[in-house]
Amino acid sequence: MGTSIFNIGVTGLSAAQAGLLTTGHNISNATTPGFNRQQTVQSTNTPQFTGAGFLGQGTSVVTVKRIYNQFLAAQTLSAQTRLSELNAYADQIRQIDNMLADSSSGLSSALNEFFRGVHEVAANPASIPARQSMLSTAQALAGRFQSLDGRLEEIRDGVDTQLAGTITDINSYATQIAELNQRITLAQAAGPGQPANDLLDQRDNLIAELNQQVRVTAVTDSDGSQNIFVGNGQALVIGTSAFGLTTLQSGEDASRMTVGVRLPGGGTAALPEAMVTGGTLGGLLAFRRESLDTAQNALGRIAIGLAETFNAQHRLGQDLTGALGGDFFTAPTPQVLYPTSPLNGGTAVIGAAVVSANSLTASDYRLTADGGGNYTLVRLSDNATLFAASALPQTVDGLAISLGAGAANAGDSFLIQPTRTAAGNIAVALTDARSIAAAAPIRSSASTSNTGTGAISAGSVNGPPPVNANLAQTVTITFDNPPTTFDVNGVGTGNPANVAYTAGGSITYNGWTIQISGTPVAGDVFTVSANSAGVSDNRNALLLAGLQTAKALAGGSASYQSAYAQIVSDVGNKAREVQVTATAQENILKQANEAQQALSGVNLDEEAANLLRYQQAYQASGKMIEIASKLFDTLLSMGR
């Protein structure tokens, strides 16, 4: 009996000691990141059968388990990776928002200054200082476009640098997780059925850190190791092997850095950007794809729109030397990118040109060869197919797409970026202030001998260029008897006779249009001729100044200023949206953390109570051993 009581006391002593050790371990790791509190699990020993029934044989510690809930842990991971993604996005878009909305560094002030210079020329067309001022403000405007585009490129380079740094961190975590997988497998194999609690906590903490860099999925194997996957199932860690991510040149755009995964069999494969979500990496890619590309394209569209529309009107004017106007701005051209990996199999050279700035969008396009000379074009902003199985040339969204040379094989693709580099490439084409075409190249007049009340308008040159080669030819309009018709005489007109007259109606010949109003009489003569003395003429300058408020972009719905204001608004709204969502996500993460800590966190008050409980159990078990010893001594003394 004494021996049985002694053994029971020893088991109680051992159980209390295990409890004290576990409680002390919890207390010492109360502030350790990723630590889940542990708890001893006890079970009764097999009882001894006697004639009086089963007598208990004490207790034993079955295991030490960590208090861990996979569902709560998964909630916390999901909330954390989303918050990291939003914070990375917010940090980047804030830079664009601050830059575009700044009154001194934005585009609005430069546009206003430029058109103020145009108005000064319209007010003083013969003034060389006014013309020089217009050129200076134009150069400042082009410089502002280039500056904004350069800053966007700096942000793009910064994103690439952060992508590389983030991938380095991801690979470091993957390597550490693979090493812990090996340690956990060995530890749990040495003690079958017993979890390696502290190692499991370390691995879970690493996975949580990794999840802040990119959203991952963890799958546990039967040996206790965890396989980590990214994207739509690409392996990052398999057992004790870490494969990791890498940076690659985009197959479509060699200047664009993208993410690739190292393959188990060697080599790398590019990951579609849309599949890499969550964490800092997902936030950087989403920002570049959704906001940076869009803002740079939209800014480029304004640059192209300004250059194309201003040039078109400028070419309809006449400069101080009497020559027709040329291009005022160097108009940027769309770029066509050819894939670098895999290379196209054909030899096709694709051309792209802007034919209507009004119809131009801020999207990129992907042209794919179907074979047999046919192509399909997809607008990437909304994945809309604009034409399919069609031969080139084609004109869509203000863009003329043509086959310059060679032939394409089926599957060959081309990335068309109409506006991406436009803001960085716009420049002022004129260097001589006298070359500003402020005047109109035609002059209209009524004969001094006219006796009717007919009046002729100043006239306008028809666009778009090229204008009629006979524009400078003198044309006379003579009214017949009765004056319900008139005759036209001049080179290039065909000299029509008996043309019906409608008061105020448009009369168009040789690339110009005039109107005659009132009531002419028979024999009245009106003349349209070259503007040989147009030094003080401001008719074309007024038309150029009118472009400031003209709806020249976005299908006739936006001016230059309103198009820029839309960029500022879109970026600002997105920045605010991301910030508000991030604030809400912080609350979600806080709630998830609190729920997890309520179950798995160390409560020092509770652990202090456990210390007292196990201390008392230890003392009671010791007392039991003491009693068993006295009983044994009594039995021995009875035998003497």
C-alpha positions as CSV (number, residue, x, y, z in Angstrom):
1,M,0.0,0.0,0.0
2,G,2.8,2.4,0.9
3,T,4.6,1.7,-2.3
4,S,1.3,2.4,-4.3
5,I,0.7,5.7,-2.4
6,F,4.4,6.6,-3.0
7,N,4.1,6.0,-6.8
8,I,0.9,8.0,-7.0
9,G,2.6,10.9,-5.2
10,V,5.5,10.7,-7.6
11,T,3.2,10.9,-10.6
12,G,1.4,13.9,-9.1
13,L,4.8,15.5,-8.4
14,S,5.9,15.0,-12.0
15,A,2.6,16.4,-13.4
16,A,2.8,19.4,-11.1
17,Q,6.4,20.0,-12.2
18,A,5.5,19.8,-15.9
19,G,2.7,22.3,-15.2
20,L,5.1,24.6,-13.5
21,L,7.6,24.3,-16.3
22,T,4.9,25.0,-18.9
23,T,3.5,28.0,-17.0
24,G,7.0,29.4,-16.6
25,H,7.6,29.0,-20.3
26,N,4.4,30.8,-21.1
27,I,5.3,33.7,-18.8
28,S,8.8,34.1,-20.2
29,N,7.5,34.2,-23.8
30,A,4.5,36.5,-23.1
31,T,6.0,39.1,-25.4
32,T,7.6,36.8,-28.0
33,P,6.2,37.5,-31.5
34,G,4.1,34.6,-32.8
35,F,4.1,32.6,-29.5
36,N,1.0,30.6,-28.7
37,R,0.5,29.7,-25.0
38,Q,1.0,26.1,-24.1
39,Q,-0.9,23.8,-21.8
40,T,-0.1,20.4,-20.3
41,V,-2.6,17.6,-21.0
42,Q,-2.9,15.0,-18.2
43,S,-4.5,11.6,-18.2
44,T,-5.1,9.0,-15.4
45,N,-2.8,6.0,-15.3
46,T,-4.3,2.6,-15.7
47,P,-6.0,1.7,-12.4
48,Q,-5.2,-1.5,-10.4
49,F,-8.0,-4.1,-10.0
50,T,-8.7,-5.4,-6.5
51,G,-11.5,-7.3,-4.9
52,A,-12.8,-4.0,-3.7
53,G,-12.7,-2.6,-7.3
54,F,-10.3,-0.5,-9.3
55,L,-7.8,1.6,-7.4
56,G,-6.3,4.6,-9.1
57,Q,-2.6,4.7,-9.9
58,G,-2.1,8.5,-10.3
59,T,-1.6,10.6,-13.4
60,S,0.7,11.1,-16.3
61,V,1.3,14.0,-18.7
62,V,0.2,12.9,-22.2
63,T,1.5,15.9,-24.1
64,V,2.1,19.7,-24.0
65,K,-0.2,21.3,-26.6
66,R,-0.2,24.8,-27.9
67,I,-3.5,26.7,-27.8
68,Y,-3.9,27.4,-31.5
69,N,-6.9,27.9,-33.8
70,Q,-6.3,27.5,-37.5
71,F,-9.4,29.5,-38.4
72,L,-8.5,32.5,-36.3
73,A,-4.9,32.3,-37.5
74,A,-6.1,32.3,-41.1
75,Q,-8.3,35.3,-40.5
76,T,-5.4,37.3,-39.1
77,L,-3.2,36.3,-42.0
78,S,-5.8,37.4,-44.5
79,A,-6.4,40.7,-42.8
80,Q,-2.6,41.4,-42.5
81,T,-1.8,40.7,-46.1
82,R,-4.6,42.9,-47.3
83,L,-3.5,45.7,-45.0
84,S,0.1,45.5,-46.3
85,E,-1.1,45.6,-49.8
86,L,-3.2,48.7,-49.2
87,N,-0.4,50.5,-47.3
88,A,2.1,49.8,-50.1
89,Y,-0.5,51.1,-52.7
90,A,-1.2,54.2,-50.5
91,D,2.5,55.1,-50.1
92,Q,3.0,55.1,-53.9
93,I,-0.2,56.8,-55.1
94,R,0.3,59.6,-52.5
95,Q,3.4,60.6,-54.5
96,I,1.4,61.0,-57.7
97,D,-1.5,62.7,-55.9
98,N,0.8,65.3,-54.3
99,M,2.7,66.0,-57.6
100,L,-0.3,66.4,-59.9
101,A,-2.4,68.4,-57.5
102,D,0.4,70.9,-56.7
103,S,-0.4,74.3,-58.1
104,S,3.2,75.1,-58.8
105,S,4.4,71.8,-60.2
106,G,1.2,70.6,-61.9
107,L,0.3,71.2,-65.5
108,S,-2.6,73.6,-65.0
109,S,-0.5,76.7,-64.4
110,A,1.8,75.9,-67.3
111,L,-1.2,75.6,-69.6
112,N,-2.6,78.9,-68.4
113,E,0.7,80.6,-68.9
114,F,1.0,79.3,-72.5
115,F,-2.4,80.3,-73.6
116,R,-1.8,83.7,-71.9
117,G,1.1,84.0,-74.3
118,V,-1.2,83.0,-77.3
119,H,-3.7,85.7,-76.3
120,E,-0.9,88.3,-76.1
121,V,0.1,87.4,-79.7
122,A,-3.6,87.6,-80.7
123,A,-3.7,91.1,-79.2
124,N,-0.4,92.2,-80.8
125,P,0.3,90.0,-83.8
126,A,3.0,92.2,-85.1
127,S,4.9,92.3,-81.8
128,I,8.1,90.3,-81.8
129,P,8.4,90.4,-77.9
130,A,4.8,89.0,-77.7
131,R,5.7,86.3,-80.1
132,Q,9.0,85.5,-78.2
133,S,7.0,85.4,-75.0
134,M,4.6,82.9,-76.6
135,L,7.6,80.7,-77.6
136,S,9.0,80.9,-74.1
137,T,5.8,79.8,-72.4
138,A,5.4,77.0,-75.0
139,Q,8.9,75.8,-74.1
140,A,8.0,76.0,-70.4
141,L,4.8,74.0,-71.1
142,A,6.8,71.3,-72.9
143,G,9.3,71.3,-70.1
144,R,6.5,70.8,-67.6
145,F,5.1,67.8,-69.5
146,Q,8.6,66.4,-69.6
147,S,9.2,67.1,-65.9
148,L,5.9,65.4,-64.9
149,D,6.7,62.4,-67.1
150,G,10.2,62.2,-65.7
151,R,8.8,62.2,-62.1
152,L,6.4,59.4,-63.1
153,E,9.4,57.5,-64.5
154,E,11.3,58.0,-61.3
155,I,8.3,56.6,-59.4
156,R,8.3,53.6,-61.8
157,D,12.0,53.0,-61.2
158,G,11.3,53.2,-57.4
159,V,8.6,50.6,-57.8
160,D,11.1,48.3,-59.6
161,T,13.6,48.8,-56.8
162,Q,11.0,48.0,-54.2
163,L,9.9,44.9,-56.1
164,A,13.5,43.6,-56.1
165,G,13.9,44.3,-52.4
166,T,10.5,42.7,-51.6
167,I,11.4,39.6,-53.6
168,T,14.7,39.3,-51.7
169,D,12.8,39.4,-48.4
170,I,10.3,36.8,-49.7
171,N,13.1,34.4,-50.7
172,S,14.8,34.8,-47.3
173,Y,11.5,33.9,-45.6
174,A,11.0,30.9,-47.9
175,T,14.5,29.6,-47.1
176,Q,14.0,29.9,-43.4
177,I,10.6,28.2,-43.6
178,A,12.2,25.3,-45.6
179,E,14.9,25.0,-42.9
180,L,12.2,24.9,-40.1
181,N,10.3,22.3,-42.0
182,Q,13.3,20.1,-41.8
183,R,13.8,20.7,-38.1
184,I,10.1,20.1,-37.3
185,T,10.1,16.9,-39.3
186,L,13.1,15.6,-37.4
187,A,11.9,16.7,-34.0
188,Q,8.4,15.2,-34.4
189,A,9.9,12.0,-35.8
190,A,12.1,11.7,-32.7
191,G,9.0,12.0,-30.5
192,P,6.2,10.3,-32.4
193,G,2.9,12.0,-31.9
194,Q,4.4,14.9,-30.0
195,P,4.2,18.4,-31.6
196,A,7.3,20.6,-31.7
197,N,5.3,23.5,-30.3
198,D,8.0,26.2,-30.3
199,L,9.3,25.3,-33.7
200,L,5.7,25.4,-35.0
201,D,5.3,28.9,-33.6
202,Q,8.5,30.0,-35.2
203,R,7.3,28.7,-38.6
204,D,3.9,30.3,-38.3
205,N,5.5,33.6,-37.4
206,L,7.7,33.4,-40.5
207,I,4.7,32.6,-42.6
208,A,2.9,35.6,-41.1
209,E,5.9,37.8,-42.0
210,L,6.0,36.3,-45.5
211,N,2.3,36.9,-45.9
212,Q,2.9,40.6,-45.3
213,Q,5.1,40.6,-48.4
214,V,2.8,38.5,-50.7
215,R,-0.4,36.5,-50.2
216,V,0.5,32.8,-49.8
217,T,-1.3,29.5,-49.2
218,A,0.1,26.9,-46.7
219,V,-0.7,23.2,-47.0
220,T,0.5,20.9,-44.2
221,D,2.0,17.5,-45.1
222,S,1.6,14.3,-43.1
223,D,5.2,14.6,-41.8
224,G,4.4,18.1,-40.3
225,S,6.2,20.2,-43.0
226,Q,4.2,22.9,-44.8
227,N,4.3,23.6,-48.5
228,I,3.9,27.3,-49.4
229,F,2.3,28.4,-52.7
230,V,1.9,31.8,-54.3
231,G,-0.3,33.1,-57.1
232,N,-2.6,30.4,-58.5
233,G,-0.5,27.5,-57.1
234,Q,3.1,28.2,-58.0
235,A,5.4,26.5,-55.4
236,L,7.4,28.7,-53.2
237,V,8.4,26.1,-50.6
238,I,8.0,22.3,-51.0
239,G,9.0,20.4,-47.9
240,T,12.7,21.2,-47.2
241,S,13.2,22.9,-50.6
242,A,12.7,26.6,-51.2
243,F,12.3,27.8,-54.8
244,G,11.6,31.5,-54.3
245,L,10.7,34.3,-56.7
246,T,12.8,36.4,-59.1
247,T,12.5,39.5,-61.2
248,L,12.2,39.3,-64.9
249,Q,11.9,41.5,-67.9
250,S,8.3,41.6,-69.2
251,G,8.0,39.6,-72.4
252,E,6.1,42.5,-74.0
253,D,8.0,45.5,-72.6
254,A,11.7,45.0,-71.9
255,S,11.7,48.2,-69.8
256,R,9.1,46.8,-67.4
257,M,10.1,44.6,-64.5
258,T,7.8,41.7,-63.6
259,V,7.7,38.8,-61.2
260,G,8.8,35.2,-62.0
261,V,8.9,32.0,-60.0
262,R,11.8,29.6,-59.9
263,L,10.7,26.2,-61.2
264,P,11.4,22.9,-59.3
265,G,13.0,21.5,-62.5
266,G,15.2,24.6,-63.0
267,G,14.5,27.8,-64.9
268,T,12.0,30.5,-64.3
269,A,8.4,31.3,-65.4
270,A,6.7,34.7,-65.4
271,L,3.7,35.1,-63.1
272,P,0.8,37.1,-64.5
273,E,0.6,40.3,-62.5
274,A,-3.1,39.9,-61.7
275,M,-2.4,36.6,-59.9
276,V,0.2,38.1,-57.5
277,T,-2.0,39.7,-54.8
278,G,-1.7,40.7,-51.2
279,G,1.2,42.1,-49.3
280,T,3.7,44.7,-50.3
281,L,4.4,42.9,-53.6
282,G,0.7,42.8,-54.6
283,G,0.3,46.4,-53.6
284,L,3.2,47.6,-55.7
285,L,2.1,45.7,-58.8
286,A,-1.5,46.8,-58.4
287,F,-0.4,50.5,-58.1
288,R,1.7,50.3,-61.2
289,R,-1.0,48.6,-63.2
290,E,-4.0,50.5,-62.0
291,S,-2.7,54.0,-61.2
292,L,0.8,54.7,-62.5
293,D,0.3,53.4,-66.0
294,T,-3.1,55.0,-66.3
295,A,-1.9,58.4,-65.1
296,Q,1.1,58.4,-67.4
297,N,-1.0,57.4,-70.4
298,A,-3.6,60.0,-69.6
299,L,-0.9,62.7,-69.3
300,G,0.5,61.6,-72.6
301,R,-2.9,61.8,-74.2
302,I,-3.1,65.5,-73.3
303,A,0.4,66.0,-74.7
304,I,-0.6,64.4,-78.0
305,G,-3.9,66.1,-78.1
306,L,-2.3,69.5,-77.5
307,A,0.4,68.9,-80.1
308,E,-2.0,67.5,-82.8
309,T,-4.8,70.0,-82.5
310,F,-2.5,73.1,-82.0
311,N,-0.4,72.0,-85.0
312,A,-3.5,71.4,-87.1
313,Q,-4.7,75.0,-86.5
314,H,-1.3,76.5,-86.8
315,R,-0.8,75.0,-90.2
316,L,-3.9,76.8,-91.4
317,G,-2.3,80.2,-90.6
318,Q,0.3,82.5,-92.1
319,D,3.5,83.7,-90.4
320,L,5.2,87.1,-90.5
321,T,7.1,86.2,-93.7
322,G,3.9,85.3,-95.6
323,A,4.6,81.5,-95.5
324,L,1.9,79.1,-94.4
325,G,2.3,77.9,-90.8
326,G,4.2,74.7,-90.0
327,D,4.1,72.4,-86.9
328,F,4.3,74.4,-83.7
329,F,5.0,71.4,-81.5
330,T,6.9,68.2,-82.2
331,A,4.1,65.8,-82.0
332,P,5.0,62.5,-80.1
333,T,4.2,59.3,-82.0
334,P,2.8,56.0,-80.6
335,Q,5.3,53.3,-79.8
336,V,4.9,49.6,-80.9
337,L,6.7,47.1,-78.7
338,Y,7.8,43.7,-79.9
339,P,8.0,40.7,-77.5
340,T,11.4,39.8,-76.2
341,S,10.4,36.3,-74.9
342,P,9.2,34.4,-76.7
343,L,10.1,36.2,-79.9
344,N,7.7,36.6,-82.7
345,G,8.1,34.0,-85.4
346,G,7.2,36.4,-88.3
347,T,8.9,39.5,-89.7
348,A,5.9,41.9,-89.5
349,V,6.7,45.5,-88.8
350,I,3.6,47.2,-87.3
351,G,3.0,51.0,-87.7
352,A,0.8,53.1,-85.5
353,A,-0.1,56.8,-86.0
354,V,-2.6,59.2,-84.4
355,V,-5.3,60.3,-86.9
356,S,-7.7,61.8,-84.4
357,A,-6.6,63.2,-81.0
358,N,-10.3,63.7,-80.2
359,S,-10.9,59.9,-80.4
360,L,-7.7,58.9,-78.6
361,T,-8.0,56.9,-75.4
362,A,-5.5,56.5,-72.5
363,S,-5.3,52.8,-73.0
364,D,-2.7,50.4,-74.3
365,Y,-3.5,47.8,-77.0
366,R,-2.5,44.3,-77.9
367,L,-2.4,43.3,-81.5
368,T,-2.3,39.6,-82.2
369,A,-1.8,37.9,-85.6
370,D,-4.4,35.3,-86.4
371,G,-2.6,34.0,-89.5
372,G,-3.2,34.6,-93.2
373,G,-2.7,38.4,-92.8
374,N,-5.5,38.9,-90.3
375,Y,-5.2,40.4,-86.9
376,T,-7.2,40.9,-83.6
377,L,-6.9,44.1,-81.5
378,V,-7.8,44.2,-77.8
379,R,-8.0,47.4,-75.8
380,L,-6.3,46.5,-72.5
381,S,-8.1,49.0,-70.3
382,D,-11.4,47.1,-70.6
383,N,-10.3,44.0,-72.6
384,A,-12.7,45.0,-75.4
385,T,-12.0,43.4,-78.8
386,L,-12.0,46.3,-81.3
387,F,-11.6,44.2,-84.4
388,A,-11.0,40.5,-85.0
389,A,-9.7,38.5,-87.9
390,S,-9.3,41.6,-90.0
391,A,-6.6,42.7,-92.4
392,L,-4.6,45.8,-91.8
393,P,-4.8,48.8,-92.1
394,Q,-7.5,49.5,-89.5
395,T,-8.4,52.8,-87.7
396,V,-9.8,52.6,-84.2
397,D,-9.9,55.0,-81.2
398,G,-8.2,57.7,-83.3
399,L,-5.3,55.3,-84.1
400,A,-4.3,54.1,-87.5
401,I,-2.7,50.7,-87.4
402,S,-0.9,49.4,-90.4
403,L,1.5,46.7,-91.6
404,G,4.7,48.5,-92.6
405,A,6.6,45.5,-93.9
406,G,7.0,41.7,-93.6
407,A,4.4,39.2,-92.5
408,A,3.3,37.9,-89.2
409,N,2.9,34.3,-88.1
410,A,-0.2,33.1,-86.2
411,G,0.2,34.0,-82.6
412,D,2.7,36.9,-83.0
413,S,1.7,39.8,-80.8
414,F,2.5,43.5,-80.6
415,L,2.0,45.9,-77.7
416,I,0.8,49.3,-78.9
417,Q,1.3,52.2,-76.5
418,P,-0.1,55.3,-78.2
419,T,0.4,57.7,-75.3
420,R,2.8,56.2,-72.7
421,T,5.9,58.2,-73.7
422,A,4.1,61.2,-75.2
423,A,4.5,63.6,-72.3
424,G,8.2,63.0,-72.1
425,N,8.7,63.5,-75.9
426,I,6.7,66.6,-76.6
427,A,8.8,69.6,-77.7
428,V,8.5,73.0,-79.4
429,A,9.3,72.8,-83.1
430,L,9.6,76.5,-83.7
431,T,12.7,78.5,-82.9
432,D,11.9,81.7,-84.7
433,A,9.2,84.0,-83.3
434,R,8.4,85.2,-86.8
435,S,7.3,81.7,-87.7
436,I,4.3,81.8,-85.5
437,A,1.3,81.7,-87.9
438,A,-0.9,84.4,-86.3
439,A,-2.5,85.6,-89.5
440,A,-4.9,83.9,-91.9
441,P,-3.5,83.3,-95.4
442,I,-6.5,84.7,-97.2
443,R,-8.0,88.2,-97.4
444,S,-11.5,88.9,-98.5
445,S,-12.8,92.2,-99.8
446,A,-15.8,93.9,-101.5
447,S,-15.3,96.1,-104.5
448,T,-15.6,99.8,-103.7
449,S,-17.9,100.2,-106.7
450,N,-20.5,97.8,-105.3
451,T,-23.9,99.4,-104.9
452,G,-25.7,96.6,-103.1
453,T,-25.8,95.9,-99.3
454,G,-23.8,92.7,-99.6
455,A,-21.0,92.1,-97.2
456,I,-18.3,89.4,-97.2
457,S,-16.9,87.6,-94.1
458,A,-13.2,87.5,-93.3
459,G,-13.3,83.9,-94.3
460,S,-11.6,80.8,-92.8
461,V,-9.2,78.2,-94.1
462,N,-10.6,74.7,-94.2
463,G,-8.9,72.0,-92.3
464,P,-7.4,69.7,-91.6
465,P,-4.3,70.2,-93.7
466,P,-2.9,69.8,-96.2
467,V,-4.7,72.9,-97.5
468,N,-5.5,73.3,-101.2
469,A,-2.5,74.2,-103.3
470,N,-4.5,77.0,-104.9
471,L,-5.2,78.7,-101.6
472,A,-3.1,81.8,-102.6
473,Q,-4.9,82.2,-105.9
474,T,-7.1,85.2,-106.4
475,V,-10.8,84.3,-106.8
476,T,-13.6,86.8,-107.8
477,I,-17.3,86.4,-107.2
478,T,-19.5,88.5,-109.6
479,F,-23.3,88.7,-109.1
480,D,-25.4,88.1,-112.2
481,N,-28.6,89.9,-113.3
482,P,-30.8,89.2,-111.5
483,P,-28.4,88.8,-108.5
484,T,-29.9,85.5,-107.4
485,T,-26.8,83.8,-108.9
486,F,-23.1,84.6,-109.2
487,D,-20.1,83.6,-111.3
488,V,-16.8,82.4,-109.9
489,N,-13.5,83.1,-111.6
490,G,-10.1,81.9,-110.4
491,V,-7.4,79.2,-110.9
492,G,-8.5,75.9,-109.3
493,T,-12.2,76.8,-109.0
494,G,-13.4,75.4,-112.3
495,N,-14.9,78.9,-113.0
496,P,-18.5,77.9,-112.3
497,A,-21.3,80.2,-113.5
498,N,-24.8,80.9,-112.3
499,V,-24.1,79.5,-108.8
500,A,-27.3,80.0,-106.7
501,Y,-26.9,82.6,-104.0
502,T,-28.2,82.1,-100.4
503,A,-27.6,85.1,-98.1
504,G,-25.2,84.0,-95.3
505,G,-24.6,80.6,-96.9
506,S,-21.1,79.1,-97.1
507,I,-19.1,79.5,-100.3
508,T,-16.1,77.2,-100.5
509,Y,-13.3,77.1,-103.0
510,N,-9.5,76.4,-103.1
511,G,-9.4,75.4,-99.4
512,W,-11.3,78.4,-97.9
513,T,-14.8,79.2,-96.9
514,I,-16.5,82.6,-96.9
515,Q,-20.1,83.9,-96.4
516,I,-21.8,86.8,-98.2
517,S,-24.7,88.3,-96.5
518,G,-27.1,91.1,-97.3
519,T,-28.5,91.9,-100.8
520,P,-26.0,92.4,-103.5
521,V,-27.0,93.9,-106.8
522,A,-26.1,92.8,-110.3
523,G,-22.4,93.5,-111.1
524,D,-21.3,93.6,-107.5
525,V,-17.9,91.9,-107.1
526,F,-16.3,90.2,-104.1
527,T,-12.7,89.0,-104.0
528,V,-10.8,86.4,-102.0
529,S,-7.0,86.6,-102.4
530,A,-3.7,85.9,-100.7
531,N,-3.1,87.8,-97.5
532,S,0.0,89.6,-98.7
533,A,0.1,92.2,-96.0
534,G,-1.1,90.3,-93.0
535,V,1.5,91.5,-90.5
536,S,-1.2,92.8,-88.1
537,D,-3.7,90.0,-88.8
538,N,-4.7,88.0,-85.7
539,R,-7.4,85.8,-87.1
540,N,-5.5,82.5,-86.8
541,A,-4.1,83.6,-83.4
542,L,-7.6,84.0,-82.2
543,L,-8.4,80.5,-83.3
544,L,-5.3,79.2,-81.6
545,A,-6.3,80.9,-78.4
546,G,-9.8,79.4,-78.7
547,L,-8.3,76.0,-78.4
548,Q,-7.8,76.6,-74.6
549,T,-11.5,76.0,-74.0
550,A,-12.2,73.8,-77.0
551,K,-13.5,70.3,-76.3
552,A,-10.6,68.7,-78.2
553,L,-10.2,65.5,-76.2
554,A,-12.1,62.4,-75.1
555,G,-14.6,62.4,-77.9
556,G,-15.3,66.1,-77.7
557,S,-16.1,66.0,-73.9
558,A,-12.9,67.5,-72.5
559,S,-10.6,70.4,-73.0
560,Y,-6.9,70.2,-72.1
561,Q,-7.5,71.7,-68.7
562,S,-10.5,69.5,-67.9
563,A,-8.7,66.4,-69.1
564,Y,-5.9,67.2,-66.7
565,A,-8.4,68.0,-63.9
566,Q,-9.9,64.5,-64.5
567,I,-6.4,62.9,-64.0
568,V,-6.0,64.8,-60.8
569,S,-9.5,63.8,-59.7
570,D,-9.1,60.2,-60.6
571,V,-5.7,59.9,-58.7
572,G,-7.0,61.8,-55.8
573,N,-10.2,59.7,-55.5
574,K,-8.2,56.5,-55.7
575,A,-5.7,57.7,-53.1
576,R,-8.6,58.6,-50.8
577,E,-10.3,55.3,-51.5
578,V,-7.1,53.3,-50.7
579,Q,-6.6,55.3,-47.5
580,V,-10.1,54.8,-46.3
581,T,-10.0,51.1,-47.1
582,A,-6.7,50.8,-45.3
583,T,-8.1,52.5,-42.2
584,A,-11.0,50.0,-42.2
585,Q,-8.7,47.1,-42.8
586,E,-6.6,48.2,-39.7
587,N,-9.8,47.8,-37.6
588,I,-10.4,44.4,-39.2
589,L,-6.9,43.3,-38.4
590,K,-7.2,44.6,-34.8
591,Q,-10.3,42.6,-34.3
592,A,-8.8,39.5,-35.8
593,N,-5.7,39.9,-33.6
594,E,-7.8,40.4,-30.5
595,A,-9.8,37.2,-31.2
596,Q,-6.6,35.2,-31.8
597,Q,-4.9,36.6,-28.7
598,A,-8.0,36.0,-26.5
599,L,-7.5,32.3,-27.3
600,S,-3.8,31.9,-27.9
601,G,-2.2,34.8,-26.1
602,V,-0.5,34.6,-22.7
603,N,-2.6,36.1,-19.9
604,L,-0.2,36.8,-17.1
605,D,-2.9,36.9,-14.4
606,E,-4.1,33.5,-15.5
607,E,-0.5,32.1,-15.5
608,A,0.1,33.6,-12.0
609,A,-2.9,31.7,-10.8
610,N,-1.6,28.5,-12.5
611,L,1.7,28.9,-10.7
612,L,-0.1,28.9,-7.3
613,R,-2.2,26.0,-8.4
614,Y,0.7,23.9,-9.5
615,Q,2.8,24.9,-6.5
616,Q,0.0,23.6,-4.2
617,A,-0.3,20.4,-6.3
618,Y,3.5,20.0,-6.0
619,Q,3.4,20.5,-2.2
620,A,0.4,18.1,-1.9
621,S,2.1,15.4,-3.9
622,G,5.3,15.9,-1.8
623,K,3.2,15.5,1.4
624,M,1.7,12.3,-0.1
625,I,5.2,10.9,-0.6
626,E,6.1,11.9,3.0
627,I,3.0,10.0,4.3
628,A,3.9,7.0,2.1
629,S,7.4,7.0,3.6
630,K,6.1,7.1,7.2
631,L,3.7,4.2,6.4
632,F,6.6,2.2,5.0
633,D,8.6,3.0,8.1
634,T,5.7,1.8,10.4
635,L,5.5,-1.4,8.5
636,L,9.2,-2.0,8.9
637,S,9.1,-1.3,12.6
638,M,6.2,-3.8,13.1
639,G,8.4,-6.6,11.7
640,R,11.2,-6.2,14.2
